[in-house]
Amino acid sequence: MIDLSADGHVHTAFSSGRDSVSVLVAAAEQAGLAELTFADRVGPDTSWLPPYLSSIQRAQQRTDVVLRRGVEVEAIGIDGWLAFPADLGGLEVISVGLNRLPLPAGLLTPDVVRAQIEAGTMRALDVIDQVVTVTGLAVERVSRYAPTHLARPLDFLARAGIDEQAVPDSAIAELVEACRANATVVEISERHRLPGLRLARACAEQGVRLAAASDAVRSGEVGHYRYVREVATALEEESVAA
């Protein structure tokens, strides 16, 4: 149900990671991986995409591990608009992230949203609704350009102090349907321990593909799973029991 021989999301020194493409590929080989997807974070001002993509292409010539050229892009608009770089050419996969909450008045950080919920000026249910709506619109938009991943599902809610169990079944269903309709792969993040089993189960039941993702920023984290294995085992046991 979850392929543990692949790592669907790693970062290099081109963005938030510590190591080069070649060092991460060597780590993937040592971990016995068959596939590795690079997902460095980009934005409108990113200028290093050409050398980044070239580095991955050169590394592919020296390894049997399948290397996928990807990036992570943040959703920044209430209509699902994303902080795209100037050129999306050469990319094989785009991961969607939600680091700030898009509202008509602007982007809010998780800390600001948490404070407003605690102050009673914002409702948790409204935040959940906005996160799910924007995420759905974002994956639909990205799917027009490249195969799409959803990175760290519901991470914004967790950082704003909203537990996944507080998310209504209807919101879970809406998010899963958006991923299914747009052939979006949902990443199970080792670093962030997201999503929880509830969302992972809903994805599996609706045929949404789940991908193991270390979200590594260091080579020693590539392809090493504990949380992902726990989720994979639970889903497999539930499938057998059913």
C-alpha contacts under 8 A as a table, 3 or more apart, distances in Angstrom:
res1	aa1	res2	aa2	distance
1	M	204	A	7.83
1	M	209	R	7.98
1	M	210	L	7.24
1	M	232	A	6.88
1	M	235	L	7.63
1	M	236	E	7.04
2	I	209	R	7.99
2	I	210	L	5.79
2	I	211	A	5.80
2	I	212	A	6.35
2	I	232	A	5.94
3	D	6	A	5.97
3	D	211	A	6.61
3	D	212	A	6.51
4	L	7	D	7.27
4	L	33	L	7.94
4	L	212	A	6.06
4	L	223	G	7.63
4	L	229	R	7.85
5	S	32	G	7.03
5	S	33	L	4.67
5	S	34	A	5.51
5	S	35	E	6.80
5	S	223	G	7.54
6	A	33	L	5.57
6	A	34	A	5.77
6	A	35	E	4.57
6	A	36	L	5.84
6	A	211	A	7.80
6	A	212	A	6.57
6	A	213	A	7.89
6	A	223	G	7.05
7	D	10	V	7.32
7	D	33	L	7.42
7	D	35	E	6.34
7	D	36	L	4.98
7	D	37	T	6.22
7	D	211	A	7.57
7	D	212	A	5.59
7	D	213	A	4.95
7	D	214	S	6.26
7	D	222	V	7.03
7	D	223	G	5.59
8	G	35	E	7.89
8	G	36	L	6.07
8	G	37	T	4.82
8	G	38	F	7.41
8	G	187	E	7.09
8	G	211	A	6.10
8	G	212	A	5.81
8	G	213	A	4.54
8	G	214	S	7.28
8	G	215	D	7.90
9	H	36	L	7.49
9	H	37	T	5.37
9	H	38	F	5.73
9	H	39	A	5.39
9	H	213	A	4.95
9	H	214	S	6.18
9	H	215	D	5.00
9	H	216	A	7.13
10	V	36	L	7.76
10	V	37	T	6.44
10	V	38	F	5.07
10	V	39	A	5.58
10	V	40	D	7.14
10	V	213	A	7.44
10	V	214	S	6.59
10	V	215	D	4.87
10	V	216	A	4.76
10	V	217	V	6.56
10	V	222	V	7.18
11	H	14	F	7.84
11	H	15	S	6.87
11	H	16	S	6.20
11	H	17	G	4.71
11	H	18	R	7.89
11	H	38	F	6.21
11	H	39	A	5.77
11	H	40	D	4.96
11	H	41	R	7.84
11	H	215	D	6.83
11	H	216	A	5.90
11	H	217	V	5.17
11	H	218	R	7.84
12	T	15	S	6.09
12	T	16	S	6.60
12	T	17	G	4.23
12	T	18	R	6.07
12	T	19	D	5.38
12	T	20	S	5.52
12	T	21	V	6.07
12	T	24	L	7.57
12	T	38	F	7.61
12	T	40	D	6.43
12	T	217	V	6.63
12	T	218	R	7.97
13	A	16	S	6.16
13	A	17	G	4.47
13	A	18	R	4.79
13	A	19	D	5.05
13	A	20	S	5.54
13	A	21	V	7.86
14	F	17	G	7.01
14	F	20	S	7.68
14	F	40	D	7.02
14	F	48	W	7.32
14	F	52	Y	6.97
15	S	40	D	5.71
15	S	41	R	6.10
15	S	42	V	7.77
16	S	40	D	7.13
16	S	41	R	7.32
16	S	217	V	6.66
17	G	40	D	7.97
17	G	216	A	7.43
17	G	217	V	4.10
17	G	218	R	6.25
18	R	217	V	5.84
18	R	218	R	5.54
18	R	219	S	7.87
19	D	23	V	6.11
19	D	24	L	6.66
19	D	217	V	7.50
19	D	218	R	6.17
19	D	219	S	6.46
20	S	23	V	5.26
20	S	24	L	6.38
21	V	24	L	5.25
21	V	25	V	6.21
21	V	55	S	6.60
21	V	56	I	6.48
21	V	59	A	7.32
22	S	25	V	5.04
22	S	26	A	6.22
22	S	55	S	7.94
22	S	59	A	6.16
23	V	26	A	5.11
23	V	27	A	6.29
23	V	219	S	6.62
24	L	27	A	4.96
24	L	28	A	6.20
24	L	218	R	7.85
24	L	219	S	5.13
24	L	222	V	7.12
25	V	28	A	4.97
25	V	29	E	6.27
25	V	36	L	7.69
25	V	59	A	7.48
25	V	63	T	7.77
25	V	65	V	7.68
26	A	29	E	5.08
26	A	30	Q	6.23
27	A	30	Q	5.01
27	A	31	A	6.14
27	A	219	S	5.72
27	A	220	G	6.75
27	A	222	V	6.33
28	A	31	A	5.04
28	A	32	G	6.26
28	A	33	L	5.33
28	A	34	A	7.95
28	A	36	L	7.08
28	A	65	V	7.57
28	A	222	V	6.09
28	A	223	G	6.45
29	E	32	G	5.10
29	E	33	L	5.88
29	E	34	A	7.90
29	E	65	V	6.91
30	Q	33	L	7.69
31	A	222	V	7.40
31	A	223	G	6.02
31	A	224	H	7.42
33	L	36	L	7.28
33	L	65	V	6.75
33	L	223	G	6.79
34	A	64	D	7.58
34	A	65	V	4.90
34	A	66	V	6.16
35	E	65	V	5.27
35	E	66	V	4.50
35	E	67	L	5.95
35	E	68	R	7.62
36	L	65	V	6.93
36	L	66	V	6.19
36	L	67	L	5.03
36	L	68	R	6.19
37	T	67	L	5.87
37	T	68	R	4.56
37	T	69	R	6.34
37	T	70	G	6.35
38	F	67	L	7.56
38	F	68	R	6.21
38	F	69	R	5.66
38	F	70	G	5.07
38	F	71	V	6.58
39	A	69	R	7.46
39	A	70	G	4.74
39	A	71	V	3.90
39	A	72	E	5.20
39	A	94	I	7.49
39	A	95	S	6.91
40	D	70	G	7.17
40	D	71	V	4.81
40	D	72	E	5.67
41	R	71	V	5.74
41	R	72	E	4.55
41	R	73	V	6.08
42	V	45	D	7.85
42	V	46	T	5.71
42	V	71	V	6.54
42	V	72	E	6.19
42	V	73	V	5.81
42	V	83	A	7.70
42	V	84	F	7.21
42	V	85	P	6.32
43	G	46	T	5.39
43	G	73	V	6.65
43	G	74	E	7.71
43	G	83	A	5.06
43	G	84	F	5.37
43	G	85	P	4.89
44	P	83	A	5.83
44	P	84	F	5.43
44	P	85	P	4.14
44	P	86	A	5.94
45	D	85	P	6.57
45	D	86	A	7.74
46	T	49	L	6.88
46	T	85	P	6.04
46	T	86	A	7.85
47	S	50	P	7.81
48	W	51	P	5.79
48	W	52	Y	6.11
49	L	52	Y	4.96
49	L	53	L	6.02
50	P	53	L	5.32
50	P	54	S	6.12
51	P	54	S	4.91
51	P	55	S	5.99
52	Y	55	S	5.19
52	Y	56	I	6.54
53	L	56	I	5.22
53	L	57	Q	6.25
53	L	69	R	6.57
53	L	90	G	7.19
53	L	91	L	7.99
54	S	57	Q	5.00
54	S	58	R	6.12
55	S	58	R	5.20
55	S	59	A	6.13
56	I	59	A	5.04
56	I	60	Q	6.17
56	I	67	L	7.05
56	I	68	R	7.98
56	I	69	R	6.81
57	Q	60	Q	5.14
57	Q	61	Q	6.86
58	R	61	Q	5.45
58	R	62	R	7.21
59	A	62	R	5.38
59	A	63	T	6.64
60	Q	63	T	5.44
60	Q	64	D	7.37
60	Q	65	V	7.44
60	Q	66	V	7.11
60	Q	67	L	6.18
63	T	66	V	7.78
68	R	92	E	6.23
68	R	93	V	7.30
69	R	90	G	7.40
69	R	91	L	5.33
69	R	92	E	5.26
69	R	93	V	6.55
70	G	91	L	5.48
70	G	92	E	5.71
70	G	93	V	4.63
70	G	94	I	5.45
70	G	95	S	7.36
71	V	91	L	7.52
71	V	93	V	6.88
71	V	94	I	5.22
71	V	95	S	6.12
72	E	94	I	5.80
72	E	95	S	4.47
72	E	96	V	5.82
72	E	97	G	6.58
72	E	151	A	7.98
73	V	82	L	6.46
73	V	83	A	6.05
73	V	84	F	6.36
73	V	94	I	7.03
73	V	95	S	6.19
73	V	96	V	5.30
73	V	97	G	5.95
74	E	82	L	5.54
74	E	83	A	5.60
74	E	84	F	7.92
74	E	96	V	5.96
74	E	97	G	4.71
74	E	98	L	5.49
74	E	99	N	6.73
75	A	80	G	5.98
75	A	81	W	5.85
75	A	82	L	4.20
75	A	83	A	6.39
75	A	96	V	6.80
75	A	97	G	6.23
75	A	98	L	5.49
75	A	99	N	7.80
75	A	102	P	7.80
75	A	134	V	7.49
75	A	135	T	7.41
75	A	138	A	6.23
76	I	80	G	6.89
76	I	81	W	5.88
76	I	82	L	5.26
76	I	83	A	6.38
76	I	98	L	7.64
76	I	100	R	7.25
76	I	101	L	7.48
76	I	102	P	5.58
76	I	107	L	7.08
77	G	80	G	5.12
77	G	81	W	4.66
77	G	82	L	6.59
77	G	102	P	5.36
77	G	103	L	7.43
77	G	134	V	7.50
78	I	81	W	7.11
78	I	102	P	5.29
78	I	103	L	5.90
78	I	104	P	6.81
78	I	134	V	5.83
79	D	134	V	6.51
79	D	137	L	6.32
79	D	138	A	7.58
80	G	134	V	5.11
80	G	135	T	6.74
80	G	136	G	7.49
80	G	137	L	4.54
80	G	138	A	4.05
80	G	139	V	7.77
80	G	141	R	6.87
81	W	137	L	7.92
81	W	138	A	6.27
81	W	141	R	7.33
82	L	138	A	6.97
84	F	87	D	7.99
84	F	88	L	7.84
85	P	88	L	6.74
88	L	91	L	6.13
88	L	145	Y	7.83
91	L	94	I	7.28
91	L	146	A	7.25
92	E	146	A	6.30
92	E	147	P	6.70
93	V	146	A	5.60
93	V	147	P	4.92
93	V	148	T	5.70
93	V	149	H	7.14
94	I	142	V	7.18
94	I	146	A	6.31
94	I	147	P	6.42
94	I	148	T	5.09
94	I	149	H	6.13
95	S	148	T	5.78
95	S	149	H	4.38
95	S	150	L	5.50
95	S	151	A	5.82
96	V	138	A	7.18
96	V	139	V	6.73
96	V	142	V	7.80
96	V	148	T	7.34
96	V	149	H	6.17
96	V	150	L	5.02
96	V	151	A	5.71
97	G	150	L	6.73
97	G	151	A	5.44
97	G	152	R	7.01
98	L	101	L	7.12
98	L	135	T	7.44
98	L	155	D	7.61
98	L	156	F	6.46
99	N	109	T	7.21
99	N	110	P	7.79
99	N	155	D	7.97
99	N	156	F	6.14
100	R	107	L	5.72
100	R	108	L	5.33
100	R	109	T	4.80
100	R	110	P	6.54
100	R	156	F	7.14
101	L	107	L	5.27
101	L	108	L	4.97
101	L	109	T	6.42
101	L	110	P	7.47
101	L	130	Q	7.77
101	L	131	V	6.88
101	L	156	F	7.73
102	P	106	G	5.94
102	P	107	L	4.62
102	P	108	L	6.67
102	P	130	Q	7.95
102	P	134	V	7.59
103	L	106	G	5.13
103	L	107	L	5.99
103	L	108	L	7.54
108	L	112	V	6.19
108	L	113	V	6.54
109	T	112	V	5.35
109	T	113	V	6.40
110	P	113	V	5.08
110	P	114	R	6.03
110	P	156	F	6.34
110	P	157	L	7.57
110	P	159	R	5.63
110	P	160	A	4.48
111	D	114	R	5.07
111	D	115	A	6.19
111	D	159	R	7.41
111	D	160	A	6.00
112	V	115	A	5.13
112	V	116	Q	6.22
113	V	116	Q	5.09
113	V	117	I	6.16
113	V	122	M	7.47
113	V	160	A	6.02
114	R	117	I	5.17
114	R	118	E	6.22
114	R	160	A	4.68
114	R	161	G	6.09
115	A	118	E	5.09
115	A	119	A	6.07
116	Q	119	A	4.91
116	Q	120	G	6.07
116	Q	121	T	5.20
116	Q	122	M	5.33
117	I	120	G	5.06
117	I	121	T	6.02
117	I	122	M	4.73
117	I	123	R	5.72
117	I	124	A	6.38
118	E	121	T	7.79
119	A	122	M	7.61
120	G	123	R	6.89
122	M	126	D	7.32
122	M	127	V	7.66
123	R	126	D	5.27
123	R	127	V	6.50
124	A	127	V	5.08
124	A	128	I	6.21
124	A	162	I	6.98
125	L	128	I	5.02
125	L	129	D	6.15
125	L	167	V	7.63
126	D	129	D	5.06
126	D	130	Q	6.19
127	V	130	Q	5.13
127	V	131	V	6.12
127	V	157	L	7.85
128	I	131	V	5.19
128	I	132	V	6.17
128	I	157	L	7.06
128	I	167	V	6.70
128	I	171	A	7.65
129	D	132	V	5.32
129	D	133	T	6.04
129	D	171	A	6.94
130	Q	133	T	5.09
130	Q	134	V	6.00
131	V	134	V	5.37
131	V	135	T	5.98
131	V	154	L	7.65
131	V	156	F	7.79
131	V	157	L	7.83
132	V	135	T	5.14
132	V	136	G	6.09
132	V	171	A	6.68
132	V	174	E	7.34
132	V	175	L	5.87
133	T	136	G	5.24
133	T	137	L	6.30
133	T	175	L	7.84
134	V	137	L	5.13
134	V	138	A	6.00
135	T	138	A	5.01
135	T	139	V	6.24
135	T	175	L	7.51
136	G	139	V	5.47
136	G	140	E	6.32
136	G	174	E	7.93
136	G	175	L	6.17
136	G	178	A	5.18
136	G	179	C	7.23
137	L	140	E	5.18
137	L	141	R	6.22
137	L	178	A	7.98
138	A	141	R	5.08
138	A	142	V	6.15
139	V	142	V	5.12
139	V	143	S	5.96
139	V	148	T	6.76
139	V	149	H	7.89
139	V	150	L	7.38
139	V	178	A	7.38
139	V	179	C	7.04
139	V	182	N	6.87
139	V	184	T	6.95
140	E	143	S	5.29
140	E	144	R	7.02
140	E	178	A	7.32
140	E	182	N	5.80
141	R	144	R	5.71
141	R	145	Y	7.71
142	V	145	Y	5.53
142	V	146	A	6.50
142	V	147	P	7.83
142	V	148	T	6.46
143	S	146	A	5.40
143	S	147	P	5.81
143	S	148	T	5.60
143	S	182	N	6.21
143	S	183	A	7.74
143	S	184	T	7.55
147	P	183	A	7.59
147	P	184	T	7.09
148	T	183	A	7.22
148	T	184	T	4.94
148	T	185	V	6.29
149	H	184	T	5.30
149	H	185	V	4.55
149	H	186	V	5.74
149	H	187	E	6.68
150	L	153	P	6.34
150	L	184	T	6.67
150	L	185	V	6.16
150	L	186	V	4.90
150	L	187	E	5.97
151	A	186	V	6.78
151	A	187	E	5.51
151	A	188	I	7.91
151	A	189	S	7.48
152	R	155	D	5.34
152	R	187	E	6.60
152	R	188	I	7.11
152	R	189	S	5.97
152	R	192	H	6.82
152	R	194	L	5.67
152	R	195	P	6.59
153	P	186	V	7.40
153	P	187	E	7.49
153	P	194	L	6.31
153	P	195	P	5.48
154	L	157	L	5.38
154	L	158	A	6.67
154	L	164	E	7.40
154	L	194	L	7.57
154	L	195	P	6.85
155	D	158	A	5.15
155	D	159	R	6.31
155	D	192	H	7.75
155	D	194	L	6.98
155	D	195	P	7.80
156	F	159	R	5.19
156	F	160	A	6.14
157	L	160	A	4.99
157	L	161	G	6.32
157	L	162	I	4.96
157	L	163	D	6.86
157	L	164	E	7.49
158	A	161	G	5.18
158	A	162	I	5.16
158	A	163	D	5.70
158	A	164	E	7.17
159	R	162	I	7.34
162	I	166	A	6.69
163	D	166	A	5.46
163	D	167	V	7.35
164	E	167	V	5.38
164	E	196	G	7.15
165	Q	168	P	7.71
167	V	171	A	6.43
167	V	172	I	6.86
168	P	171	A	5.31
168	P	172	I	6.51
169	D	172	I	5.08
169	D	173	A	6.12
170	S	173	A	5.05
170	S	174	E	6.13
171	A	174	E	4.98
171	A	175	L	6.22
172	I	175	L	5.26
172	I	176	V	6.17
172	I	199	L	6.65
172	I	202	A	7.60
173	A	176	V	5.15
173	A	177	E	6.02
173	A	202	A	7.41
174	E	177	E	5.16
174	E	178	A	6.26
175	L	178	A	5.19
175	L	179	C	6.45
176	V	179	C	5.15
176	V	180	R	6.13
176	V	199	L	7.95
176	V	202	A	6.94
176	V	203	C	5.77
176	V	206	Q	7.48
176	V	208	V	7.37
177	E	180	R	4.93
177	E	181	A	5.90
177	E	206	Q	7.85
178	A	181	A	5.23
178	A	182	N	6.21
178	A	184	T	7.98
179	C	182	N	5.32
179	C	183	A	5.86
179	C	184	T	4.62
179	C	185	V	7.03
179	C	186	V	7.54
179	C	208	V	6.76
180	R	183	A	5.14
180	R	184	T	6.28
180	R	206	Q	7.23
180	R	207	G	7.08
180	R	208	V	5.39
181	A	184	T	7.74
183	A	208	V	7.33
184	T	208	V	7.26
184	T	209	R	7.50
185	V	208	V	6.58
185	V	209	R	5.11
185	V	210	L	5.80
185	V	211	A	6.64
186	V	203	C	7.88
186	V	208	V	7.23
186	V	209	R	6.33
186	V	210	L	4.96
186	V	211	A	6.15
187	E	195	P	7.97
187	E	210	L	5.77
187	E	211	A	4.74
187	E	212	A	6.01
187	E	213	A	5.85
188	I	193	R	7.31
188	I	194	L	5.83
188	I	195	P	6.06
188	I	200	A	7.90
188	I	210	L	6.71
188	I	211	A	5.90
188	I	212	A	5.21
188	I	213	A	5.63
188	I	228	V	6.20
189	S	192	H	5.43
189	S	193	R	5.40
189	S	194	L	5.25
189	S	195	P	7.14
189	S	212	A	6.75
189	S	213	A	4.93
189	S	214	S	5.74
189	S	215	D	6.23
189	S	228	V	7.00
190	E	193	R	5.05
190	E	194	L	7.23
190	E	212	A	7.76
190	E	213	A	6.16
190	E	214	S	4.76
190	E	215	D	6.62
190	E	225	Y	6.29
190	E	226	R	7.11
190	E	227	Y	5.68
190	E	228	V	5.83
191	R	214	S	6.00
191	R	215	D	5.79
191	R	216	A	7.18
192	H	215	D	7.98
193	R	196	G	7.27
193	R	227	Y	6.20
193	R	228	V	7.70
195	P	198	R	7.86
195	P	199	L	6.12
195	P	200	A	6.34
196	G	199	L	5.78
196	G	200	A	6.30
196	G	231	V	7.96
197	L	200	A	4.93
197	L	201	R	5.79
197	L	231	V	6.18
197	L	234	A	7.94
198	R	201	R	5.23
198	R	202	A	6.33
199	L	202	A	5.04
199	L	203	C	6.22
200	A	203	C	5.14
200	A	204	A	6.24
200	A	210	L	7.53
200	A	231	V	7.73
201	R	204	A	5.09
201	R	205	E	6.12
201	R	235	L	6.64
202	A	205	E	5.15
202	A	206	Q	6.35
203	C	206	Q	5.28
203	C	207	G	6.23
203	C	208	V	4.86
203	C	209	R	7.17
203	C	210	L	7.47
204	A	207	G	5.16
204	A	208	V	5.63
204	A	209	R	6.87
204	A	210	L	7.32
205	E	208	V	7.60
212	A	228	V	6.35
213	A	223	G	7.72
213	A	228	V	7.89
214	S	221	E	6.60
214	S	222	V	6.00
214	S	223	G	6.15
214	S	224	H	6.79
214	S	225	Y	6.91
215	D	222	V	7.95
216	A	219	S	6.97
216	A	221	E	5.23
216	A	222	V	5.66
217	V	221	E	7.25
218	R	221	E	5.68
218	R	222	V	7.30
219	S	222	V	5.55
220	G	224	H	7.88
221	E	224	H	5.58
225	Y	228	V	5.46
225	Y	229	R	5.96
226	R	229	R	5.17
226	R	230	E	6.33
227	Y	230	E	5.03
227	Y	231	V	6.38
228	V	231	V	5.20
228	V	232	A	6.09
229	R	232	A	4.95
229	R	233	T	5.93
230	E	233	T	5.21
230	E	234	A	6.16
231	V	234	A	5.17
231	V	235	L	6.19
232	A	235	L	5.26
232	A	236	E	6.16
233	T	236	E	5.10
233	T	237	E	6.09
234	A	237	E	5.16
234	A	238	E	6.15
235	L	238	E	5.11
235	L	239	S	6.08
236	E	239	S	5.00
236	E	240	V	6.23
237	E	240	V	5.16
237	E	241	A	6.12
238	E	241	A	5.04
238	E	242	A	6.10
239	S	242	A	5.19
